[in-house]
């Protein structure tokens, strides 16, 4: 028998009766909450459209946002499932909910070069370059680590081919010949771990997204984040005030200072002396 000691108890008792006891706790959650959880789980069931999307991500490793949206539409249309253009992230979240037990995830990140958004399939079980061990030999992995050292510790987020070639001569595993080093660098660019432009190498968007935990733990004193987007910043502009020194990605600089008469540091309010790049329109808009 229910004991009612107050008006509040009486109201709560009548409410539970009127709702069929839906607000009574069952296993730590109300029945209504449990039904919502079940409904949410059902709505996140993997379908053939999700599987096709995942297979393509596994084959490519990383795709830009426009390609991901095109792929999303294609997968839905191919398997006769509803395509909602602005629900790509929800579609990917359904895939991620099933990848979690496998310690994998599709993550979103930004290109430091142009500000474009990308989606990358990330192995979360391993957070350093050991995940590459099936594709690269020990001395090749060592050179990749040294290349990362050069890039992360540089002022401009770049490493010259000359410096990398010199590093190949001091490997502790097995030295690489010049031709072998050049071939390895070409592979690392082809596999989307590095970018190359006019003989200078940078960490690719894929590398930054996948290696972020490793980079943050190994280079705690060197790595800074962009003051605007809070992502790791290598290719960026730096406040020249010694007591400030914040970093801002070039695309973030373009967006933040757009339309401002006098650019000033968002942290210390000192004059921002660097050239302000133009805002680059996303690929999806420039194609129209």
C-alpha positions as a Markdown table, in Angstrom:
| # | Residue | x | y | z |
|---|---|---|---|---|
| 1 | Unk | 0.0 | 0.0 | 0.0 |
| 2 | Unk | 1.3 | 3.5 | -0.9 |
| 3 | Unk | 1.8 | 5.8 | 2.1 |
| 4 | Unk | 1.0 | 9.5 | 1.3 |
| 5 | Unk | 2.4 | 11.9 | 3.8 |
| 6 | Unk | 2.0 | 15.3 | 2.0 |
| 7 | Unk | 0.3 | 17.1 | -0.9 |
| 8 | Unk | 3.4 | 16.7 | -2.9 |
| 9 | Unk | 3.3 | 12.9 | -2.4 |
| 10 | Unk | -0.4 | 12.9 | -3.3 |
| 11 | Unk | 0.2 | 14.8 | -6.5 |
| 12 | Unk | 3.1 | 12.5 | -7.5 |
| 13 | Unk | 1.0 | 9.4 | -6.7 |
| 14 | Unk | -1.9 | 10.5 | -8.8 |
| 15 | Unk | 0.5 | 11.5 | -11.7 |
| 16 | Unk | 2.1 | 8.0 | -11.7 |
| 17 | Unk | -1.4 | 6.5 | -11.8 |
| 18 | Unk | -2.5 | 8.7 | -14.6 |
| 19 | Unk | 0.6 | 7.8 | -16.7 |
| 20 | Unk | 0.5 | 4.1 | -16.0 |
| 21 | Unk | 3.5 | 4.3 | -13.7 |
| 22 | Unk | 5.8 | 5.5 | -16.5 |
| 23 | Unk | 7.7 | 7.7 | -14.1 |
| 24 | Unk | 8.5 | 4.9 | -11.7 |
| 25 | Unk | 12.2 | 3.9 | -11.8 |
| 26 | Unk | 13.1 | 0.6 | -13.5 |
| 27 | Unk | 16.7 | -0.4 | -13.3 |
| 28 | Unk | 17.9 | 3.1 | -12.6 |
| 29 | Unk | 15.9 | 4.7 | -15.5 |
| 30 | Unk | 12.2 | 5.5 | -15.9 |
| 31 | Unk | 10.3 | 3.3 | -18.4 |
| 32 | Unk | 9.9 | 6.3 | -20.6 |
| 33 | Unk | 13.6 | 6.9 | -20.7 |
| 34 | Unk | 14.2 | 3.2 | -21.4 |
| 35 | Unk | 11.7 | 3.3 | -24.3 |
| 36 | Unk | 13.5 | 6.4 | -25.7 |
| 37 | Unk | 16.9 | 4.6 | -25.5 |
| 38 | Unk | 15.4 | 1.6 | -27.3 |
| 39 | Unk | 13.9 | 3.8 | -29.9 |
| 40 | Unk | 17.3 | 5.6 | -30.4 |
| 41 | Unk | 19.1 | 2.3 | -30.7 |
| 42 | Unk | 16.6 | 1.1 | -33.3 |
| 43 | Unk | 17.1 | 4.3 | -35.3 |
| 44 | Unk | 20.8 | 3.8 | -35.3 |
| 45 | Unk | 20.7 | 0.3 | -36.8 |
| 46 | Unk | 23.3 | -0.1 | -39.6 |
| 47 | Unk | 21.8 | -0.4 | -43.0 |
| 48 | Unk | 23.4 | -1.3 | -46.4 |
| 49 | Unk | 23.8 | 2.4 | -47.1 |
| 50 | Unk | 25.9 | 2.8 | -43.9 |
| 51 | Unk | 27.9 | -0.3 | -44.8 |
| 52 | Unk | 28.7 | 1.0 | -48.3 |
| 53 | Unk | 29.8 | 4.3 | -46.9 |
| 54 | Unk | 32.1 | 2.6 | -44.3 |
| 55 | Unk | 33.6 | 0.3 | -47.0 |
| 56 | Unk | 34.5 | 3.4 | -49.1 |
| 57 | Unk | 36.0 | 5.1 | -46.0 |
| 58 | Unk | 38.1 | 2.0 | -45.3 |
| 59 | Unk | 39.4 | 2.0 | -48.9 |
| 60 | Unk | 40.2 | 5.7 | -48.9 |
| 61 | Unk | 41.2 | 6.5 | -45.3 |
| 62 | Unk | 40.1 | 10.1 | -45.7 |
| 63 | Unk | 37.7 | 12.1 | -47.9 |
| 64 | Unk | 36.9 | 15.8 | -48.0 |
| 65 | Unk | 33.5 | 17.0 | -46.8 |
| 66 | Unk | 32.1 | 17.6 | -50.3 |
| 67 | Unk | 33.1 | 14.0 | -51.3 |
| 68 | Unk | 31.6 | 12.7 | -48.1 |
| 69 | Unk | 28.3 | 14.4 | -48.8 |
| 70 | Unk | 28.2 | 13.1 | -52.4 |
| 71 | Unk | 29.0 | 9.6 | -51.1 |
| 72 | Unk | 26.3 | 9.8 | -48.5 |
| 73 | Unk | 23.7 | 10.7 | -51.1 |
| 74 | Unk | 25.0 | 8.0 | -53.4 |
| 75 | Unk | 24.8 | 5.3 | -50.7 |
| 76 | Unk | 21.2 | 6.3 | -49.7 |
| 77 | Unk | 20.0 | 6.4 | -53.3 |
| 78 | Unk | 21.7 | 3.1 | -54.2 |
| 79 | Unk | 20.0 | 1.3 | -51.3 |
| 80 | Unk | 16.7 | 3.2 | -51.4 |
| 81 | Unk | 17.0 | 4.8 | -47.9 |
| 82 | Unk | 16.1 | 8.3 | -47.0 |
| 83 | Unk | 18.7 | 10.9 | -47.8 |
| 84 | Unk | 18.5 | 14.1 | -45.6 |
| 85 | Unk | 21.2 | 16.5 | -46.9 |
| 86 | Unk | 22.0 | 18.1 | -43.5 |
| 87 | Unk | 22.1 | 14.9 | -41.6 |
| 88 | Unk | 25.5 | 13.6 | -42.7 |
| 89 | Unk | 26.9 | 13.8 | -39.2 |
| 90 | Unk | 24.0 | 11.8 | -37.8 |
| 91 | Unk | 24.5 | 9.2 | -40.5 |
| 92 | Unk | 28.1 | 8.9 | -39.6 |
| 93 | Unk | 27.3 | 8.8 | -35.9 |
| 94 | Unk | 25.2 | 5.7 | -36.5 |
| 95 | Unk | 28.3 | 4.1 | -38.1 |
| 96 | Unk | 30.5 | 5.2 | -35.2 |
| 97 | Unk | 28.1 | 3.7 | -32.7 |
| 98 | Unk | 28.8 | 0.3 | -34.3 |
| 99 | Unk | 32.5 | 0.9 | -34.7 |
| 100 | Unk | 33.0 | 1.7 | -31.0 |
| 101 | Unk | 33.5 | -1.9 | -29.9 |
| 102 | Unk | 36.2 | -2.2 | -32.6 |
| 103 | Unk | 38.0 | 0.9 | -31.3 |
| 104 | Unk | 37.5 | 2.7 | -34.6 |
| 105 | Unk | 35.8 | 6.0 | -35.4 |
| 106 | Unk | 35.1 | 8.3 | -38.4 |
| 107 | Unk | 36.4 | 11.7 | -37.2 |
| 108 | Unk | 36.1 | 15.2 | -38.7 |
| 109 | Unk | 39.1 | 17.5 | -39.0 |
| 110 | Unk | 40.2 | 20.7 | -40.8 |
| 111 | Unk | 43.0 | 21.1 | -43.4 |
| 112 | Unk | 45.6 | 23.6 | -42.2 |
| 113 | Unk | 46.3 | 24.4 | -45.8 |
| 114 | Unk | 43.0 | 25.7 | -46.9 |
| 115 | Unk | 40.5 | 25.3 | -44.1 |
| 116 | Unk | 38.5 | 22.5 | -45.9 |
| 117 | Unk | 36.8 | 19.9 | -43.6 |
| 118 | Unk | 37.7 | 16.3 | -43.9 |
| 119 | Unk | 36.4 | 12.9 | -42.6 |
| 120 | Unk | 39.0 | 10.3 | -41.6 |
| 121 | Unk | 38.6 | 6.7 | -40.4 |
| 122 | Unk | 40.7 | 6.5 | -37.3 |
| 123 | Unk | 42.1 | 3.5 | -35.4 |
| 124 | Unk | 41.6 | 4.4 | -31.7 |
| 125 | Unk | 43.2 | 1.3 | -30.3 |
| 126 | Unk | 46.7 | 2.6 | -31.2 |
| 127 | Unk | 47.6 | 6.2 | -30.9 |
| 128 | Unk | 51.1 | 6.3 | -32.4 |
| 129 | Unk | 53.0 | 5.4 | -35.5 |
| 130 | Unk | 53.0 | 1.7 | -34.6 |
| 131 | Unk | 49.7 | 1.4 | -36.5 |
| 132 | Unk | 51.7 | 1.8 | -39.6 |
| 133 | Unk | 54.0 | -1.1 | -38.8 |
| 134 | Unk | 52.2 | -3.5 | -41.2 |
| 135 | Unk | 53.0 | -1.2 | -44.2 |
| 136 | Unk | 56.4 | 0.2 | -43.3 |
| 137 | Unk | 59.7 | -1.3 | -42.2 |
| 138 | Unk | 61.3 | -0.3 | -38.8 |
| 139 | Unk | 63.8 | 2.0 | -40.4 |
| 140 | Unk | 61.1 | 3.6 | -42.5 |
| 141 | Unk | 59.0 | 4.2 | -39.3 |
| 142 | Unk | 62.0 | 5.7 | -37.6 |
| 143 | Unk | 62.5 | 8.2 | -40.5 |
| 144 | Unk | 58.8 | 9.1 | -40.3 |
| 145 | Unk | 59.2 | 9.8 | -36.6 |
| 146 | Unk | 62.2 | 12.0 | -37.3 |
| 147 | Unk | 60.3 | 13.8 | -40.0 |
| 148 | Unk | 57.5 | 14.5 | -37.5 |
| 149 | Unk | 60.1 | 15.8 | -35.1 |
| 150 | Unk | 61.4 | 18.2 | -37.8 |
| 151 | Unk | 57.9 | 19.4 | -38.7 |
| 152 | Unk | 56.5 | 19.7 | -35.2 |
| 153 | Unk | 59.6 | 21.5 | -33.8 |
| 154 | Unk | 59.9 | 23.9 | -36.7 |
| 155 | Unk | 58.5 | 27.5 | -36.7 |
| 156 | Unk | 56.5 | 27.1 | -39.8 |
| 157 | Unk | 55.3 | 23.5 | -39.6 |
| 158 | Unk | 57.5 | 22.3 | -42.4 |
| 159 | Unk | 60.5 | 20.2 | -43.0 |
| 160 | Unk | 62.8 | 20.5 | -46.1 |
| 161 | Unk | 63.7 | 17.4 | -48.2 |
| 162 | Unk | 67.4 | 18.2 | -47.4 |
| 163 | Unk | 66.8 | 18.0 | -43.6 |
| 164 | Unk | 64.9 | 14.7 | -44.0 |
| 165 | Unk | 67.6 | 13.2 | -46.2 |
| 166 | Unk | 70.2 | 14.2 | -43.6 |
| 167 | Unk | 68.1 | 12.4 | -40.9 |
| 168 | Unk | 68.2 | 9.2 | -43.0 |
| 169 | Unk | 72.0 | 9.1 | -42.4 |
| 170 | Unk | 71.7 | 8.9 | -38.6 |
| 171 | Unk | 69.0 | 6.2 | -38.2 |
| 172 | Unk | 69.6 | 3.8 | -35.3 |
| 173 | Unk | 67.9 | 0.9 | -37.1 |
| 174 | Unk | 69.2 | 0.7 | -40.7 |
| 175 | Unk | 70.4 | 3.7 | -42.7 |
| 176 | Unk | 68.5 | 4.5 | -45.9 |
| 177 | Unk | 70.1 | 5.4 | -49.2 |
| 178 | Unk | 69.1 | 8.7 | -50.8 |
| 179 | Unk | 67.0 | 6.9 | -53.5 |
| 180 | Unk | 65.3 | 4.8 | -50.8 |
| 181 | Unk | 64.5 | 7.9 | -48.7 |
| 182 | Unk | 63.1 | 9.7 | -51.8 |
| 183 | Unk | 60.9 | 6.6 | -52.6 |
| 184 | Unk | 59.7 | 6.4 | -48.9 |
| 185 | Unk | 58.7 | 10.1 | -49.0 |
| 186 | Unk | 56.8 | 9.5 | -52.2 |
| 187 | Unk | 55.0 | 6.6 | -50.5 |
| 188 | Unk | 54.2 | 8.7 | -47.4 |
| 189 | Unk | 52.7 | 11.4 | -49.6 |
| 190 | Unk | 50.8 | 8.8 | -51.7 |
| 191 | Unk | 49.4 | 7.1 | -48.5 |
| 192 | Unk | 48.3 | 10.6 | -47.3 |
| 193 | Unk | 50.6 | 10.8 | -44.2 |
| 194 | Unk | 52.5 | 13.8 | -45.6 |
| 195 | Unk | 52.0 | 16.6 | -48.0 |
| 196 | Unk | 54.7 | 18.0 | -50.2 |
| 197 | Unk | 55.0 | 21.3 | -52.0 |
| 198 | Unk | 58.2 | 22.6 | -53.6 |
| 199 | Unk | 60.5 | 20.3 | -51.7 |
| 200 | Unk | 58.9 | 21.0 | -48.3 |
| 201 | Unk | 56.9 | 18.5 | -46.3 |
| 202 | Unk | 54.0 | 19.0 | -43.9 |
| 203 | Unk | 51.8 | 16.7 | -41.9 |
| 204 | Unk | 48.7 | 15.8 | -43.8 |
| 205 | Unk | 45.2 | 16.3 | -42.5 |
| 206 | Unk | 44.9 | 12.5 | -42.2 |
| 207 | Unk | 48.1 | 12.4 | -40.1 |
| 208 | Unk | 47.0 | 15.2 | -37.7 |
| 209 | Unk | 43.5 | 13.7 | -37.2 |
| 210 | Unk | 44.8 | 10.1 | -36.6 |
| 211 | Unk | 48.0 | 11.0 | -34.7 |
| 212 | Unk | 46.6 | 13.7 | -32.5 |
| 213 | Unk | 46.8 | 11.8 | -29.2 |
| 214 | Unk | 50.4 | 10.8 | -30.1 |
| 215 | Unk | 51.4 | 14.3 | -31.1 |
| 216 | Unk | 49.9 | 15.9 | -28.0 |
| 217 | Unk | 51.6 | 13.4 | -25.7 |
| 218 | Unk | 55.0 | 13.3 | -27.4 |
| 219 | Unk | 55.3 | 17.0 | -28.1 |
| 220 | Unk | 53.7 | 18.6 | -25.1 |
| 221 | Unk | 56.1 | 21.6 | -25.0 |
| 222 | Unk | 56.1 | 22.3 | -28.7 |
| 223 | Unk | 52.5 | 21.8 | -29.7 |
| 224 | Unk | 50.0 | 24.7 | -29.4 |
| 225 | Unk | 46.4 | 24.9 | -30.5 |
| 226 | Unk | 44.8 | 27.4 | -32.8 |
| 227 | Unk | 43.3 | 30.2 | -30.6 |
| 228 | Unk | 40.2 | 30.3 | -32.9 |
| 229 | Unk | 39.3 | 26.6 | -33.7 |
| 230 | Unk | 41.2 | 25.0 | -30.8 |
| 231 | Unk | 42.7 | 22.3 | -33.1 |
| 232 | Unk | 46.5 | 21.6 | -33.2 |
| 233 | Unk | 48.3 | 24.3 | -35.2 |
| 234 | Unk | 51.4 | 23.8 | -37.2 |
| 235 | Unk | 51.0 | 26.0 | -40.3 |
| 236 | Unk | 49.8 | 29.2 | -38.8 |
| 237 | Unk | 50.5 | 32.8 | -37.9 |
| 238 | Unk | 51.9 | 33.7 | -34.5 |
| 239 | Unk | 51.4 | 36.8 | -32.3 |
| 240 | Unk | 54.8 | 38.5 | -32.2 |
| 241 | Unk | 54.3 | 39.9 | -28.7 |
| 242 | Unk | 56.7 | 37.8 | -26.5 |
| 243 | Unk | 54.3 | 37.4 | -23.6 |
| 244 | Unk | 51.5 | 36.2 | -25.9 |
| 245 | Unk | 52.6 | 34.1 | -28.9 |
| 246 | Unk | 49.2 | 32.6 | -29.7 |
| 247 | Unk | 48.9 | 30.7 | -32.9 |
| 248 | Unk | 46.1 | 31.0 | -35.5 |
| 249 | Unk | 45.6 | 28.8 | -38.6 |
| 250 | Unk | 45.9 | 30.8 | -41.8 |
| 251 | Unk | 42.2 | 30.0 | -42.8 |
| 252 | Unk | 41.1 | 30.9 | -39.3 |
| 253 | Unk | 43.1 | 34.2 | -39.6 |
| 254 | Unk | 41.2 | 34.9 | -42.8 |
| 255 | Unk | 37.8 | 34.3 | -41.2 |
| 256 | Unk | 38.5 | 36.1 | -37.9 |
| 257 | Unk | 39.9 | 39.3 | -39.3 |
| 258 | Unk | 37.5 | 39.6 | -42.3 |
| 259 | Unk | 36.0 | 43.1 | -42.3 |
| 260 | Unk | 38.0 | 44.4 | -39.4 |
| 261 | Unk | 39.5 | 47.8 | -40.0 |
| 262 | Unk | 42.6 | 47.1 | -37.9 |
| 263 | Unk | 43.6 | 43.6 | -37.1 |
| 264 | Unk | 44.5 | 43.1 | -33.5 |
| 265 | Unk | 45.4 | 39.9 | -31.6 |
| 266 | Unk | 42.3 | 38.3 | -30.1 |
| 267 | Unk | 44.3 | 37.4 | -27.0 |
| 268 | Unk | 46.4 | 40.4 | -26.1 |
| 269 | Unk | 44.9 | 43.1 | -28.4 |
| 270 | Unk | 48.3 | 43.9 | -29.8 |
| 271 | Unk | 48.5 | 44.9 | -33.5 |
| 272 | Unk | 48.5 | 41.8 | -35.8 |
| 273 | Unk | 51.4 | 42.5 | -38.3 |
| 274 | Unk | 51.0 | 39.6 | -40.6 |
| 275 | Unk | 49.3 | 39.6 | -44.0 |
| 276 | Unk | 45.7 | 38.7 | -43.8 |
| 277 | Unk | 44.8 | 36.0 | -46.4 |
| 278 | Unk | 41.5 | 36.2 | -48.2 |
| 279 | Unk | 38.6 | 34.0 | -47.1 |
| 280 | Unk | 38.6 | 30.9 | -49.3 |
| 281 | Unk | 35.1 | 29.7 | -50.3 |
| 282 | Unk | 34.4 | 26.0 | -49.6 |
| 283 | Unk | 34.8 | 23.7 | -52.6 |
| 284 | Unk | 31.0 | 23.0 | -52.5 |
| 285 | Unk | 30.3 | 26.7 | -53.2 |
| 286 | Unk | 33.1 | 27.3 | -55.7 |
| 287 | Unk | 31.9 | 24.5 | -57.9 |
| 288 | Unk | 28.4 | 26.0 | -58.3 |
